[in-house]
Amino acid sequence: MYAKQLIINGMMDGNCHAEHIQVLAKGRVSGRIWSNNLSIEPGGKFFGEAAELPEKEVVTLKGKAQDSANTKENNTNNEKRLARKSA
């Protein structure tokens, strides 16, 4: 399971990746989880392994890739302007 935020108040079995994982008092988690923000309320249970999410890598575009990205952005902005004018 992949999510930005995961709140568990029942049973979950398996692997999950989320920025924020909260196991509530009636929550039961079994498996592997990857998160940079894990909280378990009193009464909540976790059986398994936990690890931090890998840091996001920022890549700088160069050359043709940058030109292509700029062209797509300009086209999108032009389409939005045209849509506003015709509305």
Backbone as JSON Lines, residues from 0, in Angstrom:
{"i":0,"aa":"M","n":[0.84,-1.16,0.0],"ca":[0.0,0.0,0.0],"c":[0.9,1.24,0.0]}
{"i":1,"aa":"Y","n":[0.54,2.22,-0.81],"ca":[1.26,3.49,-0.88],"c":[0.25,4.6,-0.6]}
{"i":2,"aa":"A","n":[0.6,5.49,0.34],"ca":[-0.29,6.59,0.68],"c":[0.51,7.75,1.25]}
{"i":3,"aa":"K","n":[-0.08,8.92,1.21],"ca":[0.56,10.07,1.85],"c":[0.38,9.96,3.36]}
{"i":4,"aa":"Q","n":[-0.83,9.6,3.79],"ca":[-1.13,9.45,5.2],"c":[-1.97,8.2,5.38]}
{"i":5,"aa":"L","n":[-1.67,7.44,6.43],"ca":[-2.38,6.2,6.69],"c":[-2.78,6.18,8.16]}
{"i":6,"aa":"I","n":[-4.07,6.02,8.43],"ca":[-4.57,5.91,9.8],"c":[-5.2,4.54,9.93]}
{"i":7,"aa":"I","n":[-4.72,3.77,10.9],"ca":[-5.17,2.38,11.05],"c":[-5.87,2.23,12.4]}
{"i":8,"aa":"N","n":[-7.12,1.76,12.36],"ca":[-7.86,1.5,13.58],"c":[-8.55,0.14,13.49]}
{"i":9,"aa":"G","n":[-7.97,-0.73,12.69],"ca":[-8.44,-2.1,12.52],"c":[-7.22,-2.96,12.26]}
{"i":10,"aa":"M","n":[-7.38,-3.99,11.45],"ca":[-6.25,-4.87,11.17],"c":[-5.68,-4.59,9.78]}
{"i":11,"aa":"M","n":[-4.36,-4.52,9.69],"ca":[-3.68,-4.37,8.42],"c":[-2.52,-5.34,8.39]}
{"i":12,"aa":"D","n":[-2.45,-6.14,7.34],"ca":[-1.38,-7.12,7.19],"c":[-0.72,-6.89,5.84]}
{"i":13,"aa":"G","n":[0.59,-6.62,5.84],"ca":[1.29,-6.41,4.58],"c":[2.28,-5.27,4.68]}
{"i":14,"aa":"N","n":[2.75,-4.84,3.51],"ca":[3.73,-3.76,3.42],"c":[3.03,-2.44,3.12]}
{"i":15,"aa":"C","n":[3.53,-1.36,3.72],"ca":[2.97,-0.05,3.4],"c":[4.05,1.01,3.45]}
{"i":16,"aa":"H","n":[3.89,1.99,2.56],"ca":[4.79,3.14,2.46],"c":[3.91,4.38,2.61]}
{"i":17,"aa":"A","n":[4.21,5.23,3.59],"ca":[3.44,6.46,3.78],"c":[4.29,7.48,4.52]}
{"i":18,"aa":"E","n":[4.07,8.76,4.2],"ca":[4.79,9.8,4.91],"c":[4.41,9.81,6.38]}
{"i":19,"aa":"H","n":[3.1,9.63,6.67],"ca":[2.61,9.62,8.05],"c":[1.8,8.35,8.27]}
{"i":20,"aa":"I","n":[2.14,7.59,9.3],"ca":[1.37,6.4,9.66],"c":[0.98,6.54,11.12]}
{"i":21,"aa":"Q","n":[-0.32,6.4,11.38],"ca":[-0.82,6.5,12.74],"c":[-1.61,5.23,13.04]}
{"i":22,"aa":"V","n":[-1.19,4.51,14.07],"ca":[-1.9,3.32,14.52],"c":[-2.7,3.73,15.75]}
{"i":23,"aa":"L","n":[-4.02,3.69,15.63],"ca":[-4.89,4.1,16.73],"c":[-5.01,2.98,17.75]}
{"i":24,"aa":"A","n":[-5.75,3.24,18.83],"ca":[-5.82,2.33,19.97],"c":[-6.3,0.92,19.6]}
{"i":25,"aa":"K","n":[-7.19,0.81,18.62],"ca":[-7.69,-0.51,18.21],"c":[-6.99,-1.03,16.96]}
{"i":26,"aa":"G","n":[-5.92,-0.36,16.54],"ca":[-5.21,-0.75,15.33],"c":[-4.23,-1.88,15.57]}
{"i":27,"aa":"R","n":[-4.11,-2.76,14.59],"ca":[-3.17,-3.88,14.62],"c":[-2.48,-3.94,13.27]}
{"i":28,"aa":"V","n":[-1.16,-3.79,13.25],"ca":[-0.39,-3.8,12.01],"c":[0.61,-4.93,12.07]}
{"i":29,"aa":"S","n":[0.64,-5.73,11.01],"ca":[1.6,-6.81,10.89],"c":[2.25,-6.71,9.51]}
{"i":30,"aa":"G","n":[3.58,-6.56,9.48],"ca":[4.27,-6.46,8.19],"c":[5.42,-5.49,8.25]}
{"i":31,"aa":"R","n":[5.77,-4.97,7.09],"ca":[6.87,-4.01,6.99],"c":[6.29,-2.65,6.62]}
{"i":32,"aa":"I","n":[6.78,-1.62,7.3],"ca":[6.32,-0.27,6.99],"c":[7.51,0.65,6.78]}
{"i":33,"aa":"W","n":[7.33,1.58,5.86],"ca":[8.32,2.62,5.59],"c":[7.62,3.95,5.82]}
{"i":34,"aa":"S","n":[8.16,4.74,6.75],"ca":[7.57,6.03,7.06],"c":[8.59,6.89,7.8]}
{"i":35,"aa":"N","n":[8.47,8.2,7.64],"ca":[9.31,9.13,8.4],"c":[8.57,9.68,9.61]}
{"i":36,"aa":"N","n":[7.3,9.29,9.77],"ca":[6.51,9.77,10.89],"c":[5.55,8.67,11.29]}
{"i":37,"aa":"L","n":[5.91,7.89,12.29],"ca":[5.11,6.76,12.76],"c":[4.68,7.03,14.2]}
{"i":38,"aa":"S","n":[3.39,6.89,14.47],"ca":[2.93,7.0,15.85],"c":[1.98,5.84,16.15]}
{"i":39,"aa":"I","n":[2.09,5.34,17.37],"ca":[1.24,4.24,17.82],"c":[0.62,4.66,19.14]}
{"i":40,"aa":"E","n":[-0.7,4.76,19.17],"ca":[-1.39,5.13,20.39],"c":[-1.33,3.99,21.4]}
{"i":41,"aa":"P","n":[-1.49,4.3,22.69],"ca":[-1.58,3.22,23.69],"c":[-2.7,2.25,23.31]}
{"i":42,"aa":"G","n":[-2.4,0.99,23.32],"ca":[-3.35,-0.04,22.91],"c":[-3.15,-0.5,21.48]}
{"i":43,"aa":"G","n":[-2.56,0.33,20.65],"ca":[-2.25,-0.05,19.27],"c":[-1.1,-1.04,19.24]}
{"i":44,"aa":"K","n":[-1.07,-1.92,18.26],"ca":[-0.04,-2.96,18.17],"c":[0.63,-2.93,16.8]}
{"i":45,"aa":"F","n":[1.95,-3.16,16.81],"ca":[2.72,-3.26,15.58],"c":[3.66,-4.45,15.68]}
{"i":46,"aa":"F","n":[3.55,-5.37,14.73],"ca":[4.4,-6.55,14.67],"c":[5.08,-6.56,13.31]}
{"i":47,"aa":"G","n":[6.39,-6.37,13.3],"ca":[7.08,-6.39,12.02],"c":[8.32,-5.53,12.04]}
{"i":48,"aa":"E","n":[8.63,-4.95,10.88],"ca":[9.81,-4.12,10.72],"c":[9.4,-2.74,10.25]}
{"i":49,"aa":"A","n":[10.15,-1.73,10.71],"ca":[9.9,-0.36,10.28],"c":[11.2,0.27,9.8]}
{"i":50,"aa":"A","n":[11.1,1.1,8.79],"ca":[12.27,1.81,8.26],"c":[11.83,3.17,7.76]}
{"i":51,"aa":"E","n":[12.79,4.1,7.67],"ca":[12.49,5.42,7.13],"c":[12.33,5.35,5.62]}
{"i":52,"aa":"L","n":[11.5,6.23,5.09],"ca":[11.38,6.37,3.64],"c":[12.69,6.92,3.1]}
{"i":53,"aa":"P","n":[13.1,6.49,1.93],"ca":[14.31,7.08,1.34],"c":[14.07,8.55,1.01]}
{"i":54,"aa":"E","n":[15.12,9.36,1.12],"ca":[14.98,10.77,0.79],"c":[14.71,10.92,-0.7]}
{"i":55,"aa":"K","n":[13.87,11.9,-1.03],"ca":[13.57,12.16,-2.43],"c":[14.76,12.85,-3.07]}
{"i":56,"aa":"E","n":[15.1,12.38,-4.23],"ca":[16.24,12.94,-4.95],"c":[15.77,14.04,-5.89]}
{"i":57,"aa":"V","n":[16.41,15.18,-5.82],"ca":[16.09,16.29,-6.72],"c":[17.05,16.24,-7.89]}
{"i":58,"aa":"V","n":[16.49,16.21,-9.09],"ca":[17.3,16.1,-10.31],"c":[17.15,17.4,-11.1]}
{"i":59,"aa":"T","n":[18.26,17.97,-11.5],"ca":[18.25,19.17,-12.32],"c":[18.22,18.77,-13.78]}
{"i":60,"aa":"L","n":[17.23,19.3,-14.51],"ca":[17.12,19.0,-15.93],"c":[18.09,19.86,-16.72]}
{"i":61,"aa":"K","n":[18.69,19.29,-17.74],"ca":[19.64,20.03,-18.57],"c":[19.33,19.77,-20.05]}
{"i":62,"aa":"G","n":[19.72,20.69,-20.88],"ca":[19.64,20.51,-22.33],"c":[18.25,20.29,-22.84]}
{"i":63,"aa":"K","n":[18.07,19.26,-23.68],"ca":[16.8,18.99,-24.34],"c":[15.7,18.65,-23.35]}
{"i":64,"aa":"A","n":[16.05,17.95,-22.28],"ca":[15.03,17.6,-21.28],"c":[14.46,18.86,-20.65]}
{"i":65,"aa":"Q","n":[15.31,19.84,-20.34],"ca":[14.84,21.11,-19.77],"c":[13.99,21.86,-20.78]}
{"i":66,"aa":"D","n":[14.43,21.92,-22.03],"ca":[13.66,22.6,-23.08],"c":[12.28,21.96,-23.23]}
{"i":67,"aa":"S","n":[12.23,20.63,-23.21],"ca":[10.96,19.92,-23.35],"c":[10.04,20.23,-22.17]}
{"i":68,"aa":"A","n":[10.59,20.25,-20.96],"ca":[9.79,20.56,-19.77],"c":[9.26,21.98,-19.84]}
{"i":69,"aa":"N","n":[10.09,22.92,-20.27],"ca":[9.65,24.32,-20.39],"c":[8.55,24.46,-21.44]}
{"i":70,"aa":"T","n":[8.69,23.76,-22.57],"ca":[7.68,23.82,-23.62],"c":[6.34,23.29,-23.11]}
{"i":71,"aa":"K","n":[6.36,22.16,-22.4],"ca":[5.12,21.59,-21.86],"c":[4.48,22.55,-20.87]}
{"i":72,"aa":"E","n":[5.29,23.17,-20.02],"ca":[4.75,24.11,-19.03],"c":[4.14,25.32,-19.73]}
{"i":73,"aa":"N","n":[4.81,25.85,-20.74],"ca":[4.27,26.99,-21.48],"c":[2.97,26.64,-22.18]}
{"i":74,"aa":"N","n":[2.9,25.44,-22.79],"ca":[1.67,25.01,-23.46],"c":[0.52,24.9,-22.47]}
{"i":75,"aa":"T","n":[0.8,24.35,-21.29],"ca":[-0.23,24.22,-20.27],"c":[-0.73,25.58,-19.82]}
{"i":76,"aa":"N","n":[0.19,26.52,-19.59],"ca":[-0.19,27.87,-19.18],"c":[-1.02,28.56,-20.26]}
{"i":77,"aa":"N","n":[-0.65,28.38,-21.54],"ca":[-1.41,28.98,-22.64],"c":[-2.81,28.4,-22.71]}
{"i":78,"aa":"E","n":[-2.94,27.08,-22.52],"ca":[-4.26,26.43,-22.54],"c":[-5.14,26.97,-21.41]}
{"i":79,"aa":"K","n":[-4.55,27.19,-20.24],"ca":[-5.33,27.72,-19.11],"c":[-5.81,29.13,-19.41]}
{"i":80,"aa":"R","n":[-4.94,29.97,-20.01],"ca":[-5.33,31.34,-20.36],"c":[-6.47,31.33,-21.38]}
{"i":81,"aa":"L","n":[-6.37,30.47,-22.39],"ca":[-7.42,30.39,-23.41],"c":[-8.73,29.93,-22.8]}
{"i":82,"aa":"A","n":[-8.67,28.98,-21.88],"ca":[-9.88,28.47,-21.24],"c":[-10.56,29.57,-20.42]}
{"i":83,"aa":"R","n":[-9.77,30.4,-19.74],"ca":[-10.34,31.5,-18.96],"c":[-10.99,32.54,-19.86]}
{"i":84,"aa":"K","n":[-10.38,32.83,-21.01],"ca":[-10.92,33.83,-21.94],"c":[-12.24,33.36,-22.54]}
{"i":85,"aa":"S","n":[-12.34,32.07,-22.84],"ca":[-13.55,31.57,-23.49],"c":[-14.67,31.29,-22.49]}
{"i":86,"aa":"A","n":[-14.36,31.32,-21.21],"ca":[-15.39,31.03,-20.19],"c":[-16.27,32.22,-19.92]}
